[in-house]
Amino acid sequence: MQQGEVPTVIIIGAGLGGLSLYHSLAKNKDKKEFNVKIFERESTPQDRWQGFHIGISNYGIKSLMRCIPSSVASNLPKAMPDPVPGEYHSISITDHTGKVLMKPLIKQVKDYHGITNTHNGFILTYRDVLRNVLCEDAPVQWGKKCTGYEETEEGVQVHFEDGSQEFCDILVGADGVHSPVRKQKVPDLKIFDYGVTFINADVAVPKHLMDRLLKIHDNCLCQKTLGLNGDTTFVAFRLIPLENFKDTSEPHYRTSIAFTYPTKFDDEPDSIKVDDNNPALVVEHAKFMIQKLRPKCDYTDLMLELWELVPKSPSLGQEDYLFKTYNTIQRRNMQDINPLSVNSWKTSRVTLIGDAAHAMCPVMGLGANNAIQDADRLSQALLNYSSENYISCIKEYESQMLKQRSSDVLKTRSMALRQSSPVGGYFDILIRNTIIKMINFTLNFYYYVNTFIFRN
Ligand SMILES: Cc1cc2nc3c(=O)[nH]c(=O)nc-3n(C[C@H](O)[C@H](O)[C@H](O)COP(=O)(O)OP(=O)(O)OC[C@H]3O[C@@H](n4cnc5c(N)ncnc54)[C@H](O)[C@@H]3O)c2cc1C
């Protein structure tokens, strides 16, 4: 780069991390100007279903607000509507019959701004809408799949599948769990497989069914159950009825559902081979596994009713569900990437943010928050950029990112592996339930101390 020339930053991937980084670099251009380009492999913003609810917590909101301009922030309520009566933004964990083991008390707030004043609060957010909001005013170049790059002393030449190339001073891989940028930069970094299968889907739940769930889980919007065979169920929703829903006999709510189980159960003789491209068969498989691993009880029946609501084909979903359901149901292996599991991580003009560097399983709800915080931190570090010190800027970002995210990945992994361990007999179950209840007691004790003594 010539002296005085504006440096170019290329971002690969227009997900939550890449888009937050774009906005932050553009927002701070008075302090440090970059020519920022963002490339996405999908051909349009609607190419791939971005569904499911995600919890955005206090540090995620703080970072997001620092990254985006006010024009984009004014649209955030579309993705994070204000809490409505009857909603309790927290998680409730029960046993397989619906007996509550854990329900952390969380300060409830009027809107997403309020989350920044809570220490453990979050707001349940529509992930697809958040992505749409972040796409506004971002000049994403769609249909540009990155295939690799060449790095020299002078800069980075980026290659795309359509044969085109772009040159930049800094390349940021924000290209998710299967990041081609990561595979080239840190080829030894391997994806860790949990041996756990994760099936998730979006459904429209009628009010009468929702009322049953709310009663068991005391109005909590995130609901988890722990089975006896290392299996878990998860349900998340907002109590905001879908507008213009086809069935007008009662309100329906957009709901994310998930079921996890140790993959070894797929190898048992009674198991049938699943065609993951056939949603109807994946739904049948999920129901089969629930019936196999869960004792017969009212809660099991409730879960089966929920899975029965999954659209059996993508076209059906789009017509009936008003929110798009391109992949009505997905089945995959639970995986993560520990960024410190390699001996060396060489800082260069090419760096990574979000899932590309440290994908983690969704059990603690950290992934999106971390991707947005990475974007915020990297853009802050780049404010000091010059052609002589770019390495130290990126090093400053990477040292903190590697240490903190490695610890997040390992904590999340340990929790997920514990939840996927079968509990044997009566005493095992008693010990597990007692430990969870004690953790709940401790969390709620701190909540009371914080709220009523320190008035936080
Ligand atoms: C079921 C589920 C629930 C979750 N719940 C939560 C939650 O409650 N809270 C939370 O914080 N997180 C949650 N997460 C995780 C969160 O969604 C992700 O961690 C987050 O979206 C990561 O953002 P990202 O920008 O790094 O990657 P992504 O959002 O995956 O974006 C990567 C982008 O890069 C593009 N791309 C990929 N390859 C290329 C290429 N070669 N060329 C160009 N573009 C490319 C992709 O198309 C994509 O648009 C959940 C995840 C799942 C699956």
PDBQT file of the ligand as one rigid body, heavy atoms in Angstrom, charges set to zero:
ROOT
HETATM    1  C1  LIG A 501     -29.933 -23.880  17.131  1.00  0.00    +0.000 C 
HETATM    2  C2  LIG A 501     -28.954 -22.809  17.474  1.00  0.00    +0.000 A 
HETATM    3  C3  LIG A 501     -29.235 -21.941  18.519  1.00  0.00    +0.000 A 
HETATM    4  C4  LIG A 501     -28.353 -20.924  18.830  1.00  0.00    +0.000 A 
HETATM    5  N1  LIG A 501     -28.641 -20.103  19.877  1.00  0.00    +0.000 NA
HETATM    6  C5  LIG A 501     -27.794 -19.094  20.197  1.00  0.00    +0.000 A 
HETATM    7  C6  LIG A 501     -28.093 -18.201  21.278  1.00  0.00    +0.000 A 
HETATM    8  O1  LIG A 501     -29.108 -18.321  21.968  1.00  0.00    +0.000 OA
HETATM    9  N2  LIG A 501     -27.215 -17.198  21.546  1.00  0.00    +0.000 N 
HETATM   10  C7  LIG A 501     -26.073 -17.054  20.815  1.00  0.00    +0.000 A 
HETATM   11  O2  LIG A 501     -25.290 -16.115  21.121  1.00  0.00    +0.000 OA
HETATM   12  N3  LIG A 501     -25.757 -17.882  19.780  1.00  0.00    +0.000 NA
HETATM   13  C8  LIG A 501     -26.592 -18.898  19.450  1.00  0.00    +0.000 A 
HETATM   14  N4  LIG A 501     -26.295 -19.726  18.417  1.00  0.00    +0.000 N 
HETATM   15  C9  LIG A 501     -25.027 -19.555  17.672  1.00  0.00    +0.000 C 
HETATM   16  C10 LIG A 501     -25.051 -18.411  16.673  1.00  0.00    +0.000 C 
HETATM   17  O3  LIG A 501     -26.150 -18.463  15.794  1.00  0.00    +0.000 OA
HETATM   18  C11 LIG A 501     -23.733 -18.421  15.885  1.00  0.00    +0.000 C 
HETATM   19  O4  LIG A 501     -22.673 -18.611  16.766  1.00  0.00    +0.000 OA
HETATM   20  C12 LIG A 501     -23.514 -17.098  15.153  1.00  0.00    +0.000 C 
HETATM   21  O5  LIG A 501     -24.507 -16.914  14.185  1.00  0.00    +0.000 OA
HETATM   22  C13 LIG A 501     -22.125 -17.048  14.508  1.00  0.00    +0.000 C 
HETATM   23  O6  LIG A 501     -22.024 -15.905  13.715  1.00  0.00    +0.000 OA
HETATM   24  P1  LIG A 501     -20.910 -15.820  12.576  1.00  0.00    +0.000 P 
HETATM   25  O7  LIG A 501     -21.098 -14.494  11.911  1.00  0.00    +0.000 OA
HETATM   26  O8  LIG A 501     -19.591 -16.151  13.130  1.00  0.00    +0.000 OA
HETATM   27  O9  LIG A 501     -21.253 -17.006  11.577  1.00  0.00    +0.000 OA
HETATM   28  P2  LIG A 501     -22.548 -17.254  10.692  1.00  0.00    +0.000 P 
HETATM   29  O10 LIG A 501     -23.739 -16.575  11.265  1.00  0.00    +0.000 OA
HETATM   30  O11 LIG A 501     -22.602 -18.722  10.458  1.00  0.00    +0.000 OA
HETATM   31  O12 LIG A 501     -22.218 -16.525   9.319  1.00  0.00    +0.000 OA
HETATM   32  C14 LIG A 501     -21.225 -17.005   8.429  1.00  0.00    +0.000 C 
HETATM   33  C15 LIG A 501     -21.559 -16.481   7.034  1.00  0.00    +0.000 C 
HETATM   34  O13 LIG A 501     -20.466 -16.787   6.178  1.00  0.00    +0.000 OA
HETATM   35  C16 LIG A 501     -20.990 -17.255   4.934  1.00  0.00    +0.000 C 
HETATM   36  N5  LIG A 501     -19.958 -18.078   4.274  1.00  0.00    +0.000 N 
HETATM   37  C17 LIG A 501     -19.574 -19.323   4.609  1.00  0.00    +0.000 A 
HETATM   38  N6  LIG A 501     -18.621 -19.768   3.763  1.00  0.00    +0.000 NA
HETATM   39  C18 LIG A 501     -18.397 -18.766   2.884  1.00  0.00    +0.000 A 
HETATM   40  C19 LIG A 501     -17.526 -18.626   1.764  1.00  0.00    +0.000 A 
HETATM   41  N7  LIG A 501     -16.710 -19.623   1.390  1.00  0.00    +0.000 N 
HETATM   42  N8  LIG A 501     -17.544 -17.469   1.065  1.00  0.00    +0.000 NA
HETATM   43  C20 LIG A 501     -18.376 -16.439   1.418  1.00  0.00    +0.000 A 
HETATM   44  N9  LIG A 501     -19.228 -16.546   2.468  1.00  0.00    +0.000 NA
HETATM   45  C21 LIG A 501     -19.234 -17.689   3.184  1.00  0.00    +0.000 A 
HETATM   46  C22 LIG A 501     -22.228 -18.039   5.339  1.00  0.00    +0.000 C 
HETATM   47  O14 LIG A 501     -23.122 -18.224   4.256  1.00  0.00    +0.000 OA
HETATM   48  C23 LIG A 501     -22.797 -17.135   6.441  1.00  0.00    +0.000 C 
HETATM   49  O15 LIG A 501     -23.684 -16.173   5.943  1.00  0.00    +0.000 OA
HETATM   50  C24 LIG A 501     -27.145 -20.764  18.076  1.00  0.00    +0.000 A 
HETATM   51  C25 LIG A 501     -26.859 -21.629  17.016  1.00  0.00    +0.000 A 
HETATM   52  C26 LIG A 501     -27.738 -22.656  16.726  1.00  0.00    +0.000 A 
HETATM   53  C27 LIG A 501     -27.411 -23.600  15.592  1.00  0.00    +0.000 C 
ENDROOT
TORSDOF 0
